Amino acid sequence: MQIVLKDLKRSYGALHAVNQISLFIPSNTVYGIIGKSGAGKSTLVRLISLLERPDAGEVYFDDIRVDNLTKTQLIQRRRRIGMIFQNFNLFSSRNAAQNIAYPLEITGTSKEEINKRVEQLLSLVGLEGRGKAPISTLSGGQKQRVAIARALATNPDILFCDEATSALDPQTTHSILALLKEIQRKMSLTVVMITHQMEVVRDACDQVAVLNDGVVVEEGLVADIFANPKHEVTKEFLSHLTGFDDSSADKMVQWSKTRGAYTLRFRGGTTDQPILSKISRQVGVDFNIRAGGIQKVGDLDIGTMLVDISGSDEQRQKAIEALNQMGVVVEEEAVV
Amino acid sequence: MNSRIWMLVFDSTLQTLSMVFFSTLFSLLLGLPLGILLSATSSEDQGGIIPHPVLNNVLGRIVNVLRSFPFIILMILLFPLSRLLIGTSIGTTATIVPLSIAAAPFVARVIETALKEVDPGVVQAARAMGSTNMQIICKVLIPEALPSLVSGVTLTIINLIGYSAMAGAIGGGGLGDLAIRYGYQRFRGDIMLVAVVIILVLVEIIQVIGNKISGRLLSRR
Protein backbone atom coordinates (compact mmCIF):
# COMPACT_ATOMS: atom_id res chain seq x y z
CA MET A 1 0.00 0.00 0.00
CA GLN A 2 1.57 3.27 -1.05
CA ILE A 3 0.80 6.49 0.76
CA VAL A 4 0.62 9.85 -0.98
CA LEU A 5 0.36 13.14 0.87
CA LYS A 6 -0.56 16.27 -1.05
CA ASP A 7 -0.02 19.72 0.44
CA LEU A 8 -1.07 18.69 3.94
CA LYS A 9 -1.69 21.49 6.38
CA ARG A 10 -2.74 21.45 10.01
CA SER A 11 -2.46 24.29 12.47
CA TYR A 12 -3.34 24.73 16.10
CA GLY A 13 -4.15 28.38 16.57
CA ALA A 14 -1.19 30.31 15.26
CA LEU A 15 1.07 27.27 15.24
CA HIS A 16 1.51 25.67 11.83
CA ALA A 17 2.32 22.18 13.06
CA VAL A 18 2.23 20.77 9.54
CA ASN A 19 2.74 23.36 6.86
CA GLN A 20 2.21 22.12 3.34
CA ILE A 21 3.75 18.67 3.34
CA SER A 22 3.76 16.52 0.24
CA LEU A 23 5.29 13.07 0.39
CA PHE A 24 5.29 9.88 -1.58
CA ILE A 25 5.73 6.79 0.58
CA PRO A 26 6.18 3.80 -1.72
CA SER A 27 4.58 0.44 -1.09
CA ASN A 28 6.46 -2.33 0.71
CA THR A 29 9.23 -0.23 2.28
CA VAL A 30 10.32 1.06 5.65
CA TYR A 31 10.00 4.82 5.41
CA GLY A 32 11.49 7.03 8.11
CA ILE A 33 10.24 10.45 9.10
CA ILE A 34 12.77 12.17 11.32
CA GLY A 35 12.52 15.49 13.08
CA LYS A 36 13.28 17.21 16.34
CA SER A 37 10.52 17.58 18.92
CA GLY A 38 8.17 20.26 17.70
CA ALA A 39 9.02 19.63 14.05
CA GLY A 40 5.50 18.38 13.38
CA LYS A 41 6.11 14.63 13.38
CA SER A 42 3.36 13.77 15.82
CA THR A 43 0.82 15.85 13.99
CA LEU A 44 1.88 14.36 10.67
CA VAL A 45 1.47 10.84 11.98
CA ARG A 46 -1.94 11.68 13.43
CA LEU A 47 -2.94 12.97 10.01
CA ILE A 48 -1.77 9.97 8.01
CA SER A 49 -3.01 7.45 10.57
CA LEU A 50 -6.44 9.09 10.19
CA LEU A 51 -6.69 10.11 13.84
CA GLU A 52 -7.07 13.71 12.79
CA ARG A 53 -8.26 15.50 9.68
CA PRO A 54 -6.03 18.01 7.89
CA ASP A 55 -7.07 21.66 7.53
CA ALA A 56 -6.14 21.40 3.88
CA GLY A 57 -4.53 18.88 1.58
CA GLU A 58 -5.17 15.27 0.72
CA VAL A 59 -4.09 11.83 1.87
CA TYR A 60 -4.24 8.84 -0.46
CA PHE A 61 -3.76 5.16 0.34
CA ASP A 62 -3.00 3.69 -3.08
CA ASP A 63 -5.51 5.57 -5.22
CA ILE A 64 -8.16 6.02 -2.60
CA ARG A 65 -8.55 9.35 -0.89
CA VAL A 66 -8.82 8.76 2.85
CA ASP A 67 -8.75 12.16 4.52
CA ASN A 68 -12.45 12.80 3.86
CA LEU A 69 -13.95 9.44 4.81
CA THR A 70 -17.22 9.31 6.72
CA LYS A 71 -17.22 8.20 10.34
CA THR A 72 -18.06 4.56 9.62
CA GLN A 73 -15.65 4.34 6.67
CA LEU A 74 -12.97 5.87 8.89
CA ILE A 75 -13.45 3.19 11.54
CA GLN A 76 -13.32 0.45 8.89
CA ARG A 77 -10.16 1.95 7.38
CA ARG A 78 -8.42 2.34 10.75
CA ARG A 79 -8.97 -1.36 11.39
CA ARG A 80 -6.55 -2.07 8.57
CA ILE A 81 -3.84 0.22 9.92
CA GLY A 82 -1.45 -1.01 12.60
CA MET A 83 0.09 1.44 15.02
CA ILE A 84 2.66 1.17 17.78
CA PHE A 85 3.69 3.85 20.22
CA GLN A 86 6.57 5.07 22.36
CA ASN A 87 4.73 4.19 25.58
CA PHE A 88 3.31 0.95 24.15
CA ASN A 89 -0.24 1.96 25.17
CA LEU A 90 -1.23 -1.55 26.13
CA PHE A 91 -4.40 -2.25 28.10
CA SER A 92 -3.35 -2.88 31.70
CA SER A 93 -6.67 -4.60 32.41
CA ARG A 94 -5.82 -7.31 29.86
CA ASN A 95 -2.98 -9.81 29.73
CA ALA A 96 -0.68 -10.13 26.72
CA ALA A 97 -2.96 -12.48 24.77
CA GLN A 98 -6.07 -10.43 25.54
CA ASN A 99 -4.30 -7.28 24.34
CA ILE A 100 -3.51 -8.95 21.04
CA ALA A 101 -7.09 -10.19 20.83
CA TYR A 102 -8.60 -6.72 21.21
CA PRO A 103 -8.54 -5.59 17.56
CA LEU A 104 -10.03 -8.96 16.59
CA GLU A 105 -12.75 -8.68 19.24
CA ILE A 106 -13.91 -5.30 18.00
CA THR A 107 -14.24 -6.63 14.47
CA GLY A 108 -16.40 -9.51 15.69
CA THR A 109 -14.00 -12.36 15.00
CA SER A 110 -15.04 -15.75 16.44
CA LYS A 111 -13.43 -17.04 19.63
CA GLU A 112 -11.63 -19.99 18.00
CA GLU A 113 -10.33 -17.76 15.22
CA ILE A 114 -9.05 -15.26 17.80
CA ASN A 115 -7.27 -17.93 19.86
CA LYS A 116 -5.59 -19.35 16.77
CA ARG A 117 -4.49 -15.96 15.52
CA VAL A 118 -3.20 -14.86 18.95
CA GLU A 119 -1.00 -17.97 19.16
CA GLN A 120 0.42 -17.27 15.69
CA LEU A 121 1.10 -13.64 16.57
CA LEU A 122 2.74 -14.49 19.89
CA SER A 123 5.19 -16.77 18.13
CA LEU A 124 5.72 -14.22 15.33
CA VAL A 125 6.98 -11.69 17.87
CA GLY A 126 8.91 -14.28 19.89
CA LEU A 127 6.67 -14.46 22.94
CA GLU A 128 5.44 -18.06 22.76
CA GLY A 129 3.84 -19.18 25.99
CA ARG A 130 3.75 -15.67 27.50
CA GLY A 131 0.15 -15.01 26.53
CA LYS A 132 -1.15 -15.20 30.10
CA ALA A 133 1.43 -12.74 31.44
CA PRO A 134 -0.02 -9.53 32.95
CA ILE A 135 1.36 -6.50 31.12
CA SER A 136 3.08 -5.11 34.21
CA THR A 137 5.30 -8.22 34.43
CA LEU A 138 6.76 -7.69 30.95
CA SER A 139 9.94 -5.78 30.13
CA GLY A 140 9.88 -2.76 27.82
CA GLY A 141 10.99 -4.81 24.84
CA GLN A 142 8.40 -7.49 25.55
CA LYS A 143 5.70 -4.86 25.89
CA GLN A 144 6.61 -3.44 22.50
CA ARG A 145 6.49 -6.98 21.07
CA VAL A 146 2.97 -7.40 22.41
CA ALA A 147 2.08 -4.03 20.93
CA ILE A 148 3.49 -5.10 17.56
CA ALA A 149 1.50 -8.34 17.68
CA ARG A 150 -1.63 -6.37 18.54
CA ALA A 151 -1.00 -3.95 15.69
CA LEU A 152 -0.63 -6.81 13.23
CA ALA A 153 -3.63 -8.83 14.45
CA THR A 154 -5.99 -7.68 11.71
CA ASN A 155 -3.41 -8.16 8.92
CA PRO A 156 -3.00 -4.45 8.23
CA ASP A 157 -1.36 -3.12 5.09
CA ILE A 158 0.28 -0.17 6.85
CA LEU A 159 2.17 -0.08 10.14
CA PHE A 160 2.91 3.25 11.82
CA CYS A 161 5.63 3.32 14.45
CA ASP A 162 5.40 6.50 16.50
CA GLU A 163 8.76 6.81 18.30
CA ALA A 164 8.41 3.08 18.87
CA THR A 165 11.94 2.58 20.17
CA SER A 166 12.48 5.89 21.98
CA ALA A 167 11.72 4.40 25.40
CA LEU A 168 13.97 1.36 24.89
CA ASP A 169 17.64 0.75 25.57
CA PRO A 170 20.01 0.38 22.56
CA GLN A 171 20.06 -3.43 22.54
CA THR A 172 16.30 -3.73 22.82
CA THR A 173 15.93 -1.03 20.15
CA HIS A 174 18.12 -3.13 17.91
CA SER A 175 16.06 -6.29 18.41
CA ILE A 176 12.75 -4.46 17.92
CA LEU A 177 14.02 -2.84 14.70
CA ALA A 178 15.22 -6.22 13.47
CA LEU A 179 11.79 -7.67 14.24
CA LEU A 180 10.03 -4.83 12.43
CA LYS A 181 12.21 -5.28 9.34
CA GLU A 182 11.60 -9.01 9.36
CA ILE A 183 7.84 -8.53 9.69
CA GLN A 184 7.87 -5.89 6.96
CA ARG A 185 9.39 -8.40 4.54
CA LYS A 186 7.18 -11.28 5.63
CA MET A 187 3.93 -9.36 5.37
CA SER A 188 4.91 -6.94 2.57
CA LEU A 189 3.88 -4.07 4.81
CA THR A 190 4.41 -0.40 4.29
CA VAL A 191 6.08 0.68 7.51
CA VAL A 192 6.26 4.36 8.45
CA MET A 193 8.65 5.12 11.29
CA ILE A 194 8.46 8.43 13.05
CA THR A 195 11.54 9.10 15.13
CA HIS A 196 14.06 11.61 16.38
CA GLN A 197 16.88 9.05 16.38
CA MET A 198 19.09 8.96 13.29
CA GLU A 199 20.30 5.49 14.26
CA VAL A 200 16.77 4.18 13.83
CA VAL A 201 16.73 5.60 10.31
CA ARG A 202 20.19 4.15 9.65
CA ASP A 203 19.39 0.68 10.98
CA ALA A 204 15.86 0.19 9.74
CA CYS A 205 14.73 2.55 7.01
CA ASP A 206 15.05 2.40 3.23
CA GLN A 207 14.00 5.98 2.67
CA VAL A 208 13.73 8.99 4.90
CA ALA A 209 12.14 12.42 5.02
CA VAL A 210 13.61 15.08 7.30
CA LEU A 211 11.04 17.31 8.93
CA ASN A 212 11.69 20.77 10.31
CA ASP A 213 9.20 23.44 11.38
CA GLY A 214 6.33 21.64 9.73
CA VAL A 215 7.94 21.19 6.32
CA VAL A 216 9.97 18.44 4.67
CA VAL A 217 13.46 19.84 4.18
CA GLU A 218 15.05 16.79 2.65
CA GLU A 219 14.03 13.35 1.49
CA GLY A 220 15.46 10.40 -0.36
CA LEU A 221 17.21 7.08 0.03
CA VAL A 222 18.82 6.73 3.44
CA ALA A 223 22.23 5.94 1.89
CA ASP A 224 22.09 9.11 -0.22
CA ILE A 225 21.09 11.26 2.71
CA PHE A 226 23.89 9.84 4.85
CA ALA A 227 26.52 10.24 2.14
CA ASN A 228 25.43 13.66 1.04
CA PRO A 229 23.23 15.54 3.49
CA LYS A 230 22.12 18.92 2.19
CA HIS A 231 20.10 20.63 4.87
CA GLU A 232 21.51 21.94 8.15
CA VAL A 233 19.02 19.94 10.22
CA THR A 234 20.02 16.71 8.51
CA LYS A 235 23.69 17.44 9.13
CA GLU A 236 22.91 18.13 12.74
CA PHE A 237 21.15 14.78 13.09
CA LEU A 238 24.14 13.06 11.51
CA SER A 239 26.56 14.85 13.79
CA HIS A 240 24.67 13.56 16.85
CA LEU A 241 25.00 10.11 15.45
CA THR A 242 28.72 10.23 14.76
CA GLY A 243 29.48 11.81 18.09
CA PHE A 244 30.70 15.01 16.46
CA ASP A 245 28.07 17.19 17.99
CA ASP A 246 28.83 19.99 20.39
CA SER A 247 28.52 17.92 23.52
CA SER A 248 31.20 15.41 22.60
CA ALA A 249 33.29 17.59 20.32
CA ASP A 250 34.33 20.23 22.76
CA LYS A 251 37.43 18.34 23.76
CA MET A 252 37.99 16.19 20.73
CA VAL A 253 37.84 18.66 17.88
CA GLN A 254 39.42 22.05 18.21
CA TRP A 255 39.77 23.76 14.90
CA SER A 256 42.77 25.95 14.31
CA LYS A 257 42.03 29.37 12.93
CA THR A 258 44.55 29.33 10.15
CA ARG A 259 43.46 26.14 8.52
CA GLY A 260 40.14 25.12 7.06
CA ALA A 261 37.83 22.76 8.88
CA TYR A 262 36.08 20.20 6.74
CA THR A 263 33.66 17.31 7.03
CA LEU A 264 34.38 14.59 4.49
CA ARG A 265 31.71 12.03 3.66
CA PHE A 266 32.84 8.82 1.97
CA ARG A 267 30.49 6.37 0.46
CA GLY A 268 30.60 2.70 -0.46
CA GLY A 269 33.82 1.72 -2.24
CA THR A 270 35.63 4.95 -1.44
CA THR A 271 35.84 3.94 2.21
CA ASP A 272 38.54 1.37 1.52
CA GLN A 273 40.89 3.50 -0.56
CA PRO A 274 43.82 5.52 0.76
CA ILE A 275 42.33 8.71 -0.63
CA LEU A 276 43.78 11.18 1.80
CA SER A 277 47.40 10.15 1.53
CA LYS A 278 47.12 10.00 -2.27
CA ILE A 279 45.80 13.53 -2.49
CA SER A 280 48.24 14.70 0.10
CA ARG A 281 51.11 13.57 -2.13
CA GLN A 282 49.60 14.88 -5.36
CA VAL A 283 48.58 18.34 -4.20
CA GLY A 284 51.01 18.94 -1.39
CA VAL A 285 48.50 19.62 1.39
CA ASP A 286 48.47 18.08 4.84
CA PHE A 287 45.41 16.49 6.36
CA ASN A 288 45.02 16.57 10.07
CA ILE A 289 42.37 14.04 11.02
CA ARG A 290 40.35 15.18 14.00
CA ALA A 291 37.77 12.42 14.17
CA GLY A 292 36.31 9.79 11.94
CA GLY A 293 34.27 6.66 11.64
CA ILE A 294 32.42 4.32 9.36
CA GLN A 295 28.81 3.24 9.75
CA LYS A 296 26.70 0.69 8.01
CA VAL A 297 23.62 2.05 6.26
CA GLY A 298 21.82 -0.93 4.89
CA ASP A 299 24.46 -2.77 2.87
CA LEU A 300 26.50 0.35 2.34
CA ASP A 301 29.43 1.78 4.28
CA ILE A 302 29.28 5.51 4.90
CA GLY A 303 32.45 7.09 6.27
CA THR A 304 32.59 10.43 7.98
CA MET A 305 35.77 12.30 8.83
CA LEU A 306 36.53 15.67 10.32
CA VAL A 307 39.82 17.10 9.06
CA ASP A 308 41.91 20.23 8.90
CA ILE A 309 43.51 20.88 5.55
CA SER A 310 46.63 22.96 5.68
CA GLY A 311 48.27 24.65 2.71
CA SER A 312 47.62 27.69 0.54
CA ASP A 313 44.07 28.56 -0.47
CA GLU A 314 44.83 27.34 -3.96
CA GLN A 315 46.21 24.01 -2.75
CA ARG A 316 43.21 23.50 -0.52
CA GLN A 317 40.89 24.24 -3.44
CA LYS A 318 42.73 21.65 -5.50
CA ALA A 319 42.54 19.10 -2.72
CA ILE A 320 38.77 19.59 -2.43
CA GLU A 321 38.35 19.18 -6.17
CA ALA A 322 40.39 15.99 -6.07
CA LEU A 323 38.27 14.69 -3.20
CA ASN A 324 35.09 15.49 -5.07
CA GLN A 325 36.42 13.65 -8.10
CA MET A 326 36.91 10.54 -5.99
CA GLY A 327 33.30 10.74 -4.92
CA VAL A 328 33.85 12.26 -1.51
CA VAL A 329 31.43 14.93 -0.38
CA VAL A 330 33.27 17.83 1.25
CA GLU A 331 31.53 20.28 3.54
CA GLU A 332 33.30 23.31 4.85
CA GLU A 333 32.47 24.10 8.44
CA ALA A 334 32.04 27.60 9.60
CA VAL A 335 35.29 28.29 11.40
CA VAL A 336 34.70 30.20 14.56
CA MET B 1 -32.90 -4.54 76.64
CA ASN B 2 -35.55 -7.18 76.13
CA SER B 3 -36.17 -9.39 73.13
CA ARG B 4 -38.80 -6.99 71.75
CA ILE B 5 -36.18 -4.27 71.50
CA TRP B 6 -33.70 -6.63 69.86
CA MET B 7 -36.36 -7.51 67.30
CA LEU B 8 -36.74 -3.80 66.67
CA VAL B 9 -32.99 -3.46 66.21
CA PHE B 10 -32.99 -6.39 63.81
CA ASP B 11 -35.87 -4.99 61.75
CA SER B 12 -34.24 -1.55 61.61
CA THR B 13 -30.98 -3.06 60.44
CA LEU B 14 -32.80 -4.90 57.65
CA GLN B 15 -34.57 -1.68 56.68
CA THR B 16 -31.26 0.19 56.53
CA LEU B 17 -29.71 -2.57 54.46
CA SER B 18 -32.61 -2.58 52.01
CA MET B 19 -32.58 1.23 51.73
CA VAL B 20 -28.84 1.26 51.12
CA PHE B 21 -28.95 -1.64 48.67
CA PHE B 22 -31.72 -0.26 46.47
CA SER B 23 -30.58 3.35 46.59
CA THR B 24 -27.05 2.22 45.64
CA LEU B 25 -28.53 0.28 42.74
CA PHE B 26 -30.68 3.16 41.49
CA SER B 27 -28.03 5.81 42.06
CA LEU B 28 -25.66 3.70 39.96
CA LEU B 29 -28.28 3.34 37.25
CA LEU B 30 -28.68 7.12 37.21
CA GLY B 31 -25.09 8.12 37.94
CA LEU B 32 -23.18 5.69 35.73
CA PRO B 33 -24.49 6.96 32.39
CA LEU B 34 -24.21 10.53 33.66
CA GLY B 35 -20.59 9.99 34.74
CA ILE B 36 -19.70 8.35 31.42
CA LEU B 37 -21.36 11.21 29.56
CA LEU B 38 -19.51 13.80 31.68
CA SER B 39 -16.17 12.17 30.98
CA ALA B 40 -16.87 11.49 27.29
CA THR B 41 -18.03 15.03 26.51
CA SER B 42 -15.13 16.74 28.28
CA SER B 43 -12.46 18.43 26.20
CA GLU B 44 -10.03 16.31 24.22
CA ASP B 45 -7.02 17.06 26.43
CA GLN B 46 -9.03 15.81 29.40
CA GLY B 47 -9.57 12.52 27.63
CA GLY B 48 -13.01 13.23 26.17
CA ILE B 49 -13.81 10.93 23.28
CA ILE B 50 -16.74 12.96 21.96
CA PRO B 51 -15.96 16.50 23.17
CA HIS B 52 -19.11 18.59 23.55
CA PRO B 53 -18.46 21.68 25.69
CA VAL B 54 -22.10 22.85 25.91
CA LEU B 55 -23.56 19.51 27.02
CA ASN B 56 -20.63 18.99 29.37
CA ASN B 57 -21.18 22.38 30.94
CA VAL B 58 -24.94 21.91 31.39
CA LEU B 59 -24.54 18.44 32.91
CA GLY B 60 -21.70 19.63 35.13
CA ARG B 61 -23.86 22.43 36.51
CA ILE B 62 -26.84 20.18 37.20
CA VAL B 63 -24.57 17.79 39.05
CA ASN B 64 -23.03 20.60 41.08
CA VAL B 65 -26.39 22.06 42.10
CA LEU B 66 -27.73 18.67 43.19
CA ARG B 67 -24.57 17.91 45.09
CA SER B 68 -24.55 21.16 47.01
CA PHE B 69 -28.16 20.68 48.21
CA PRO B 70 -28.31 19.70 51.89
CA PHE B 71 -29.73 16.19 51.88
CA ILE B 72 -32.42 16.80 54.44
CA ILE B 73 -33.86 19.65 52.35
CA LEU B 74 -33.56 17.70 49.11
CA MET B 75 -35.53 14.93 50.75
CA ILE B 76 -38.40 17.21 51.73
CA LEU B 77 -38.41 18.75 48.25
CA LEU B 78 -38.65 15.28 46.74
CA PHE B 79 -41.67 14.18 48.81
CA PRO B 80 -44.01 14.78 45.83
CA LEU B 81 -41.80 12.67 43.56
CA SER B 82 -41.78 9.83 46.09
CA ARG B 83 -45.56 10.04 46.32
CA LEU B 84 -45.79 9.94 42.54
CA LEU B 85 -43.45 6.95 42.13
CA ILE B 86 -44.15 4.90 45.26
CA GLY B 87 -47.53 6.21 46.35
CA THR B 88 -46.30 7.47 49.72
CA SER B 89 -43.60 9.77 51.02
CA ILE B 90 -43.09 7.97 54.31
CA GLY B 91 -41.31 4.70 55.05
CA THR B 92 -38.32 2.76 53.86
CA THR B 93 -39.42 2.28 50.26
CA ALA B 94 -40.34 5.93 49.81
CA THR B 95 -36.94 7.01 51.12
CA ILE B 96 -35.15 5.15 48.35
CA VAL B 97 -36.25 7.84 45.88
CA PRO B 98 -34.54 10.86 47.49
CA LEU B 99 -31.56 8.71 48.53
CA SER B 100 -30.98 7.59 44.94
CA ILE B 101 -31.36 11.08 43.57
CA ALA B 102 -29.07 12.57 46.20
CA ALA B 103 -26.36 9.96 45.55
CA ALA B 104 -26.60 9.94 41.74
CA PRO B 105 -24.63 13.17 41.14
CA PHE B 106 -22.00 11.97 43.60
CA VAL B 107 -21.76 8.68 41.68
CA ALA B 108 -21.53 10.62 38.42
CA ARG B 109 -18.54 12.63 39.66
CA VAL B 110 -16.82 9.57 41.10
CA ILE B 111 -17.22 7.71 37.81
CA GLU B 112 -16.17 10.72 35.75
CA THR B 113 -12.99 11.07 37.81
CA ALA B 114 -12.18 7.36 37.56
CA LEU B 115 -12.63 7.34 33.78
CA LYS B 116 -10.52 10.45 33.33
CA GLU B 117 -7.64 8.70 35.06
CA VAL B 118 -7.34 6.23 32.18
CA ASP B 119 -4.17 6.87 30.16
CA PRO B 120 -5.14 8.94 27.09
CA GLY B 121 -2.49 7.05 25.10
CA VAL B 122 -4.41 3.82 25.61
CA VAL B 123 -7.59 5.47 24.38
CA GLN B 124 -5.72 6.83 21.37
CA ALA B 125 -4.43 3.33 20.60
CA ALA B 126 -7.95 1.92 20.82
CA ARG B 127 -9.19 4.62 18.49
CA ALA B 128 -6.34 4.03 16.04
CA MET B 129 -7.32 0.36 15.92
CA GLY B 130 -10.78 1.36 14.73
CA SER B 131 -12.82 1.11 17.93
CA THR B 132 -16.24 2.72 17.93
CA ASN B 133 -17.01 5.15 20.78
CA MET B 134 -19.17 2.50 22.42
CA GLN B 135 -16.33 -0.03 22.23
CA ILE B 136 -13.91 2.48 23.73
CA ILE B 137 -16.29 3.04 26.67
CA CYS B 138 -17.23 -0.59 27.28
CA LYS B 139 -14.06 -2.44 26.37
CA VAL B 140 -11.37 0.09 27.25
CA LEU B 141 -12.42 2.89 29.62
CA ILE B 142 -14.54 0.88 32.07
CA PRO B 143 -12.23 -2.17 32.35
CA GLU B 144 -9.15 0.05 32.65
CA ALA B 145 -10.80 2.17 35.36
CA LEU B 146 -12.42 -0.76 37.18
CA PRO B 147 -10.31 -0.64 40.40
CA SER B 148 -11.06 3.07 40.88
CA LEU B 149 -14.70 2.48 39.95
CA VAL B 150 -14.96 -0.14 42.69
CA SER B 151 -13.42 2.26 45.20
CA GLY B 152 -15.91 4.90 44.07
CA VAL B 153 -18.88 2.58 44.55
CA THR B 154 -17.58 1.65 48.00
CA LEU B 155 -17.47 5.32 48.89
CA THR B 156 -21.01 5.76 47.56
CA ILE B 157 -22.38 2.91 49.68
CA ILE B 158 -20.75 4.33 52.79
CA ASN B 159 -22.18 7.76 52.04
CA LEU B 160 -25.60 6.21 51.56
CA ILE B 161 -25.42 4.49 54.95
CA GLY B 162 -24.89 7.94 56.45
CA TYR B 163 -27.71 9.50 54.40
CA SER B 164 -30.08 6.65 55.24
CA ALA B 165 -29.59 7.36 58.93
CA MET B 166 -30.52 10.97 58.26
CA ALA B 167 -33.58 9.84 56.34
CA GLY B 168 -34.80 8.22 59.53
CA ALA B 169 -35.35 11.69 60.96
CA ILE B 170 -38.26 12.30 58.60
CA GLY B 171 -39.92 8.95 58.75
CA GLY B 172 -37.63 6.82 56.67
CA GLY B 173 -37.25 3.95 59.10
CA GLY B 174 -34.00 2.09 59.63
CA LEU B 175 -31.29 2.45 62.24
CA GLY B 176 -31.31 6.25 62.12
CA ASP B 177 -35.00 6.27 62.90
CA LEU B 178 -34.42 3.82 65.77
CA ALA B 179 -31.66 5.96 67.21
CA ILE B 180 -33.75 9.12 67.11
CA ARG B 181 -37.10 7.75 68.25
CA TYR B 182 -35.86 5.45 70.99
CA GLY B 183 -32.37 6.63 71.73
CA TYR B 184 -32.93 10.40 71.63
CA GLN B 185 -36.60 11.01 72.22
CA ARG B 186 -37.04 8.30 74.90
CA PHE B 187 -33.61 8.76 76.48
CA ARG B 188 -32.56 5.16 75.75
CA GLY B 189 -28.83 5.59 75.56
CA ASP B 190 -28.33 1.84 75.20
CA ILE B 191 -30.47 1.64 72.04
CA MET B 192 -28.71 4.71 70.63
CA LEU B 193 -25.39 3.00 71.28
CA VAL B 194 -26.45 -0.25 69.63
CA ALA B 195 -27.75 1.60 66.54
CA VAL B 196 -24.54 3.58 66.21
CA VAL B 197 -22.35 0.52 66.69
CA ILE B 198 -24.26 -1.40 64.00
CA ILE B 199 -23.84 1.51 61.57
CA LEU B 200 -20.10 1.65 62.31
CA VAL B 201 -19.79 -2.09 61.76
CA LEU B 202 -21.68 -1.86 58.45
CA VAL B 203 -19.41 0.91 57.24
CA GLU B 204 -16.34 -1.05 58.25
CA ILE B 205 -17.52 -4.23 56.50
CA ILE B 206 -18.30 -2.36 53.27
CA GLN B 207 -14.93 -0.62 53.34
CA VAL B 208 -13.03 -3.86 53.88
CA ILE B 209 -14.89 -5.68 51.10
CA GLY B 210 -14.42 -2.74 48.72
CA ASN B 211 -10.69 -2.57 49.40
CA LYS B 212 -10.38 -6.33 48.91
CA ILE B 213 -12.09 -6.32 45.52
CA SER B 214 -10.21 -3.26 44.30
CA GLY B 215 -6.92 -4.70 45.54
CA ARG B 216 -7.55 -8.04 43.88
CA LEU B 217 -8.32 -6.32 40.56
CA LEU B 218 -5.07 -4.36 40.79
CA SER B 219 -2.96 -7.37 41.75
CA ARG B 220 -3.99 -9.19 38.58
CA ARG B 221 -2.43 -6.46 36.42
Interface residues (C-beta under 8 A of the other chain):
Chain A: S49 L51 I75 Q76 R77 R78 R79 R80 I81 M83 F85 N87 N89 L90 F91 S92 S93 R94 Y102 P103 E105 I106 T107 P134 I135 S136 R150 A151 T154 F160
Chain B: D119 G121 V122 Q124 A125 A126 R127 A128 M129 G130 S131 T132 Q135 K139 V140 P143 E144 L146 R220 R221
